[in-house]
């Protein structure tokens, strides 16, 4: 399901330039239309916990996945910015619902395994994103219009959903019901949510501004390598993430990851140049790679809240940061320089490292004994 989600989302993202061209939209008008997806996703993330409590994460994951497949081709049918924003509202709602539902299911799977598996799921999302983006780029290069490409992607993924969802964990009928939403129940999640905020702020900043920053040292084509390096080290870090969680523990891994991102990116920005910047991006990708999945696991296992509420709350914190990061960096770049603005990511990485103790429940709630706890 994580792989499918990555393919679906990146399939649409890869065709945004073609849709912009077909509708003759300026960058500013396109930006406002894309807000439809952001508003839809954030609304779904906040509204989904009651549905998860009532129907279970397996059913909601299934329904939202089929729904996302159904709406994926709709942006290619838009006739203007208003209709594009409207269909993206639906797209964003279903993407956000699927995101929270499948992560809630992943918390249940991790609890049943009594060992870390969450980071590996997010590695599959990363690789799904690469696959979808590569196929979208190939379709664009071959001159395939967005509509037939997105219809084929949606149909193929719907078949995959039909097979994948047959083995999701059913809701445990004997499991205690989740507590009702309240500010007191949310309070234990604030520190975890702040860690998620810091990391996804950095992800959004590098995703949107990393290539732009590199263009001062090299051409636009070569500058795109920066995001590729960041993405590859993130995906690779996620492949090794659960192995590292067992040996180091989640707290140590978040602390080390935040420190690596801050040191590598900070040094790269200070030194400047293509080589140092790419090393900084690689360190940021590797450092960030495990932290957001760990915060979701910690939020889902945190005592006093249901896994649905915990996952949704942490996702909401992260999603606000992912949306806020790029425009905040842009505003600061106008006030100082882009290099200076990107140092905000360095500071936030250090904040995440300092708050690493908040994710302790990612291990303790499952009763896991890490190698570090055994003294090995």
C-alpha positions as CSV (number, residue, x, y, z in Angstrom):
1,X,0.0,0.0,0.0
2,X,2.9,2.4,0.7
3,X,4.4,1.6,-2.7
4,X,1.1,2.1,-4.4
5,X,0.6,5.4,-2.6
6,X,4.0,6.6,-3.7
7,X,3.3,5.7,-7.3
8,X,-0.1,7.4,-7.4
9,X,1.0,10.6,-5.9
10,X,4.2,10.9,-8.0
11,X,2.2,10.1,-11.2
12,X,0.2,13.2,-10.7
13,X,3.1,15.4,-9.6
14,X,5.1,14.3,-12.7
15,X,2.4,15.7,-15.0
16,X,1.8,19.1,-13.3
17,X,4.0,20.9,-15.9
18,X,2.0,19.4,-18.8
19,X,-1.3,20.3,-17.2
20,X,0.0,23.9,-16.6
21,X,1.0,24.1,-20.2
22,X,-2.3,22.7,-21.5
23,X,-4.3,25.2,-19.4
24,X,-1.9,28.1,-20.0
25,X,-1.7,28.8,-16.3
26,X,0.9,31.2,-14.8
27,X,3.0,30.0,-11.9
28,X,1.0,32.1,-9.4
29,X,-2.4,30.8,-10.7
30,X,-1.1,27.2,-10.7
31,X,0.1,27.7,-7.1
32,X,-3.4,28.8,-6.0
33,X,-5.0,25.8,-7.8
34,X,-2.5,23.4,-6.1
35,X,-3.7,24.7,-2.8
36,X,-6.9,22.7,-3.4
37,X,-4.9,19.5,-2.9
38,X,-3.3,20.9,0.3
39,X,-6.6,22.0,1.8
40,X,-8.3,18.7,0.9
41,X,-5.4,16.7,2.4
42,X,-5.3,18.7,5.6
43,X,-9.1,18.5,6.1
44,X,-9.0,14.7,5.6
45,X,-6.1,14.3,8.0
46,X,-8.0,16.1,10.8
47,X,-11.4,14.4,10.1
48,X,-10.3,10.8,9.5
49,X,-9.8,9.5,13.1
50,X,-13.5,9.0,13.8
51,X,-13.9,7.0,10.6
52,X,-10.9,4.9,11.5
53,X,-12.3,4.2,15.0
54,X,-15.7,3.2,13.6
55,X,-14.7,1.2,10.5
56,X,-11.0,0.2,11.2
57,X,-7.9,1.1,9.4
58,X,-8.1,-1.8,6.9
59,X,-11.4,-0.8,5.5
60,X,-10.6,2.9,5.4
61,X,-7.2,2.2,3.7
62,X,-9.1,0.1,1.1
63,X,-11.8,2.6,0.4
64,X,-9.5,5.6,0.2
65,X,-7.1,3.8,-2.0
66,X,-9.7,2.9,-4.6
67,X,-11.0,6.4,-4.3
68,X,-7.6,7.9,-5.0
69,X,-7.3,5.7,-8.1
70,X,-10.7,6.9,-9.2
71,X,-9.9,10.6,-9.0
72,X,-6.3,10.4,-10.2
73,X,-7.2,11.2,-13.9
74,X,-9.5,14.1,-13.1
75,X,-6.9,16.9,-13.1
76,X,-6.2,16.1,-16.7
77,X,-9.9,16.8,-17.4
78,X,-9.9,20.3,-15.9
79,X,-10.7,23.2,-18.2
80,X,-9.4,26.0,-16.0
81,X,-7.9,26.9,-12.7
82,X,-11.2,26.7,-10.8
83,X,-12.1,23.2,-12.0
84,X,-8.5,22.1,-11.4
85,X,-8.6,23.4,-7.8
86,X,-12.0,21.6,-7.3
87,X,-10.7,18.2,-8.5
88,X,-7.5,18.6,-6.6
89,X,-9.6,19.2,-3.4
90,X,-11.0,15.7,-3.9
91,X,-7.6,14.3,-4.8
92,X,-6.0,15.8,-1.8
93,X,-8.8,14.5,0.5
94,X,-8.4,10.9,-0.6
95,X,-4.6,11.1,-0.6
96,X,-4.6,12.4,3.0
97,X,-7.2,9.8,4.1
98,X,-5.1,7.0,2.6
99,X,-2.0,8.4,4.2
100,X,-3.4,8.4,7.7
101,X,-5.3,5.1,7.3
102,X,-2.3,3.1,6.0
103,X,0.0,4.6,8.6
104,X,-2.5,3.6,11.3
105,X,-2.6,0.1,9.8
106,X,1.3,0.1,9.9
107,X,1.3,0.9,13.6
108,X,-1.0,-2.1,14.2
109,X,1.3,-4.3,12.1
110,X,4.3,-3.1,14.0
111,X,2.6,-3.7,17.3
112,X,1.8,-7.3,16.2
113,X,5.4,-7.9,15.1
114,X,6.8,-6.4,18.3
115,X,9.8,-5.2,16.2
116,X,10.3,-2.1,14.1
117,X,8.9,-2.2,10.6
118,X,7.5,1.3,10.1
119,X,10.6,2.8,8.4
120,X,10.7,0.0,5.8
121,X,7.1,0.9,4.8
122,X,8.2,4.5,4.2
123,X,11.2,3.2,2.2
124,X,8.6,1.6,-0.1
125,X,6.7,4.9,-0.4
126,X,10.0,6.6,-1.4
127,X,10.7,4.0,-4.1
128,X,7.1,4.2,-5.3
129,X,7.6,7.9,-5.7
130,X,10.7,7.3,-7.7
131,X,9.0,4.8,-9.9
132,X,5.9,7.0,-10.5
133,X,8.1,10.0,-11.3
134,X,10.3,8.0,-13.7
135,X,7.3,6.6,-15.5
136,X,5.7,10.1,-15.7
137,X,8.9,11.5,-17.1
138,X,9.0,8.8,-19.7
139,X,5.4,9.4,-20.6
140,X,6.1,13.1,-21.0
141,X,9.2,12.5,-23.0
142,X,7.2,10.3,-25.4
143,X,4.6,12.9,-25.8
144,X,1.8,11.0,-24.0
145,X,-0.9,13.3,-22.8
146,X,-1.7,13.4,-19.1
147,X,-5.1,11.9,-19.4
148,X,-4.2,8.5,-20.9
149,X,-1.1,8.3,-18.7
150,X,-3.1,8.9,-15.5
151,X,-5.9,6.6,-16.6
152,X,-3.4,3.8,-17.2
153,X,-1.6,4.5,-13.9
154,X,-4.9,4.5,-12.0
155,X,-6.2,1.3,-13.5
156,X,-3.0,-0.5,-12.9
157,X,-2.8,0.6,-9.3
158,X,-6.5,-0.2,-8.7
159,X,-5.7,-3.8,-9.6
160,X,-2.8,-3.8,-7.3
161,X,-5.0,-2.4,-4.5
162,X,-7.5,-5.2,-5.0
163,X,-4.7,-7.7,-4.3
164,X,-2.8,-5.9,-1.6
165,X,-5.8,-5.0,0.6
166,X,-6.8,-8.7,0.9
167,X,-4.1,-9.2,3.5
168,X,-4.5,-6.1,5.7
169,X,-5.0,-6.7,9.4
170,X,-8.7,-6.7,10.4
171,X,-9.8,-4.6,13.4
172,X,-9.3,-6.3,16.7
173,X,-12.8,-6.7,18.1
174,X,-11.4,-7.0,21.7
175,X,-9.1,-4.0,21.4
176,X,-10.0,-1.1,23.8
177,X,-11.9,1.7,22.1
178,X,-9.8,4.9,21.5
179,X,-10.4,7.8,23.9
180,X,-12.3,10.7,22.6
181,X,-10.4,13.6,21.2
182,X,-9.5,16.2,23.8
183,X,-6.7,18.7,24.3
184,X,-5.5,16.8,27.3
185,X,-5.1,13.6,25.1
186,X,-3.2,15.6,22.5
187,X,-0.8,17.2,25.0
188,X,1.6,14.2,25.1
189,X,1.9,14.4,21.3
190,X,3.1,17.9,21.1
191,X,6.8,17.2,21.4
192,X,6.5,14.3,18.9
193,X,4.6,16.6,16.6
194,X,7.3,19.3,16.9
195,X,9.9,16.7,15.8
196,X,7.8,15.9,12.8
197,X,7.3,19.6,12.1
198,X,11.1,20.2,12.1
199,X,11.9,17.3,9.8
200,X,9.2,17.9,7.2
201,X,9.9,21.6,7.2
202,X,13.4,20.7,6.1
203,X,12.2,18.1,3.5
204,X,9.9,20.7,1.9
205,X,12.5,23.3,1.9
206,X,15.1,21.1,0.2
207,X,12.6,19.6,-2.2
208,X,11.5,23.0,-3.5
209,X,14.6,25.1,-3.0
210,X,17.5,22.7,-3.2
211,X,17.8,22.8,-7.0
212,X,17.3,26.6,-7.1
213,X,20.2,27.1,-4.6
214,X,22.5,24.9,-6.7
215,X,21.8,26.9,-9.9
216,X,24.2,29.6,-8.6
217,X,27.0,27.1,-9.0
218,X,25.9,25.1,-12.1
219,X,23.3,24.8,-14.8
220,X,19.6,24.0,-14.3
221,X,20.0,20.5,-15.6
222,X,22.9,19.6,-13.3
223,X,21.1,21.4,-10.4
224,X,18.4,18.8,-10.5
225,X,21.0,16.2,-9.4
226,X,20.7,17.8,-5.9
227,X,17.2,16.6,-5.3
228,X,18.1,13.2,-6.8
229,X,20.9,12.8,-4.3
230,X,18.7,13.9,-1.4
231,X,15.9,11.4,-2.5
232,X,18.3,8.5,-3.0
233,X,20.0,8.9,0.4
234,X,16.6,9.2,2.1
235,X,15.3,6.0,0.4
236,X,18.5,4.2,1.2
237,X,18.4,5.3,4.8
238,X,14.9,4.1,5.1
239,X,15.9,0.6,3.9
240,X,18.4,0.4,6.8
241,X,16.2,2.3,9.2
242,X,14.5,-0.5,11.1
243,X,17.8,-2.5,11.4
244,X,19.3,0.6,12.9
245,X,16.3,1.1,15.3
246,X,16.8,-2.4,16.7
247,X,20.5,-1.7,17.3
248,X,20.5,1.9,18.4
249,X,16.9,2.5,19.6
250,X,14.6,5.2,18.2
251,X,15.7,7.9,20.5
252,X,19.4,7.5,19.6
253,X,18.5,7.2,15.9
254,X,16.5,10.5,15.9
255,X,19.3,12.2,17.8
256,X,21.9,11.0,15.4
257,X,19.8,11.7,12.3
258,X,19.0,15.3,13.3
259,X,22.7,15.8,14.2
260,X,23.9,14.4,10.8
261,X,21.4,16.5,8.9
262,X,22.4,19.7,10.8
263,X,26.2,19.1,10.5
264,X,26.2,18.0,6.9
265,X,23.9,20.6,5.6
266,X,25.3,23.3,7.7
267,X,28.9,22.5,6.5
268,X,27.7,22.3,2.9
269,X,26.1,25.7,3.1
270,X,29.1,27.3,4.8
271,X,31.6,25.9,2.3
272,X,29.5,26.4,-0.8
273,X,30.1,25.0,-4.2
274,X,28.6,22.0,-6.0
275,X,30.5,19.2,-4.2
276,X,30.0,20.5,-0.7
277,X,26.3,21.2,-1.3
278,X,25.7,17.8,-2.7
279,X,27.4,16.2,0.3
280,X,25.2,18.4,2.5
281,X,22.0,17.2,0.7
282,X,23.1,13.6,1.0
283,X,23.6,14.0,4.8
284,X,20.2,15.7,5.1
285,X,18.5,12.9,3.2
286,X,20.2,10.2,5.3
287,X,19.6,12.1,8.5
288,X,15.9,12.8,7.8
289,X,15.1,9.4,6.4
290,X,14.0,7.6,9.6
291,X,12.8,10.4,11.7
292,X,9.3,11.1,10.4
293,X,8.3,7.3,10.3
294,X,9.6,7.0,13.8
295,X,7.4,10.0,15.0
296,X,4.4,8.3,13.4
297,X,5.2,5.1,15.2
298,X,5.7,6.9,18.5
299,X,2.4,8.9,18.0
300,X,0.5,5.7,17.3
301,X,1.9,3.9,20.3
302,X,1.7,6.8,22.7
303,X,-0.2,5.9,25.8
304,X,-3.4,7.8,26.4
305,X,-4.4,8.3,22.8
306,X,-5.7,5.9,20.2
307,X,-3.3,5.0,17.3
308,X,-5.8,6.7,14.9
309,X,-5.6,10.0,16.8
310,X,-1.8,9.8,17.3
311,X,-1.0,9.1,13.7
312,X,-3.4,11.8,12.5
313,X,-2.1,14.4,14.9
314,X,1.6,13.8,14.0
315,X,0.7,13.7,10.3
316,X,-1.0,17.1,10.7
317,X,2.0,18.7,12.4
318,X,4.2,17.4,9.6
319,X,1.9,18.4,6.8
320,X,1.7,22.0,8.1
321,X,5.5,22.1,8.1
322,X,5.8,20.6,4.6
323,X,3.4,23.2,3.3
324,X,4.9,26.1,5.3
325,X,8.6,25.3,4.7
326,X,8.9,26.4,1.0
327,X,7.1,29.8,1.3
328,X,8.9,30.6,4.5
329,X,12.2,29.9,2.9
330,X,11.2,32.1,-0.1
331,X,10.3,35.0,2.2
332,X,13.5,34.8,4.2
333,X,15.5,34.5,0.9
334,X,14.2,37.9,-0.1
335,X,15.1,39.3,3.2
336,X,18.6,37.8,3.5
337,X,19.9,35.3,0.9
338,X,18.7,31.8,0.0
339,X,21.8,30.4,1.6
340,X,20.9,32.2,4.8
341,X,17.3,31.1,4.6
342,X,18.3,27.4,4.3
343,X,20.1,27.6,7.6
344,X,16.7,27.5,9.2
345,X,16.6,23.9,8.2
346,X,19.9,23.4,10.1
347,X,18.5,24.9,13.2
348,X,15.3,22.9,13.1
349,X,17.3,19.7,12.6
350,X,19.1,20.5,15.9
351,X,15.7,21.1,17.6
352,X,14.5,17.7,16.4
353,X,17.7,16.1,17.8
354,X,17.2,17.9,21.1
355,X,13.6,16.5,21.4
356,X,14.6,12.9,20.5
357,X,13.5,11.7,23.9
358,X,9.9,12.3,23.0
359,X,9.9,9.3,20.6
360,X,10.7,6.8,23.3
361,X,7.3,5.2,23.0
362,X,8.1,4.0,19.5
363,X,10.1,1.3,21.2
364,X,8.8,1.0,24.7
365,X,5.1,0.6,23.8
366,X,6.0,-2.5,21.7
367,X,8.1,-4.0,24.5
368,X,11.1,-4.0,22.1
369,X,14.6,-4.6,23.6
370,X,17.1,-2.9,21.4
371,X,20.8,-3.9,21.2
372,X,21.6,-0.6,22.9
373,X,19.4,-1.5,25.9
374,X,21.2,-4.9,26.1
375,X,24.5,-3.2,26.2
376,X,25.7,-4.5,22.8
